[in-house]
Amino acid sequence: MHRGSTCITLVRKAGGAPELGRFRATLQRLAARDPQAHAQRLEELAYLANVLVAGCPYAGRRLRPIEAVRIVAEACERGFQLALERERAARAAEPDADARILSKLGAVRVFRIGYHLLAKGSPGGSEGWIRMVLRGGGDQP
């Protein structure tokens, strides 16, 4: 992984048209709103991908960097969605509340929320959902 990579890929709709996931779209808005917080989130994303490459075995081997990026992307997307649901009332009246929430929570916390959410909801735990993400089915469970 190189420093500063966003570590987030495009999410595709069922029809195949690309759309930005809510996490990535918010990350892009954060760049305009608070460049320092945006840079910090990018550092956190690179850190998370590197941690997975170094210490998350999968199928008897280390994860490849691109696999770690996909896992970080999916976990952050899910964690951010849950964090937004939890703060729905507070953000309803606030402009650009998504960026405020991401700035406040940070990518590491969002990842942890999403990782645990996905691991609990997948057959086979964390290895089960990692397998699903790497096979291209990251929009489930």
ZIGIFEN-V640324 format. One record per run of one state. SS is the DSSP state (H for helix, E for strand, C for the rest). FROM is the first residue (numbers start at 1). LEN is the number of residues. Records with the same first field share a line. If there is no record, write none. Layout:
SS=FROM-LEN / FROM-LEN
//
This chain:
C=1-10 / 13-5 / 20-2 / 34-1 / 56-1 / 59-2 / 63-2 / 87-1 / 92-5 / 122-3 / 135-7
E=11-2 / 18-2 / 57-2 / 61-2
H=22-12 / 35-21 / 65-22 / 88-4 / 97-25 / 125-10
//
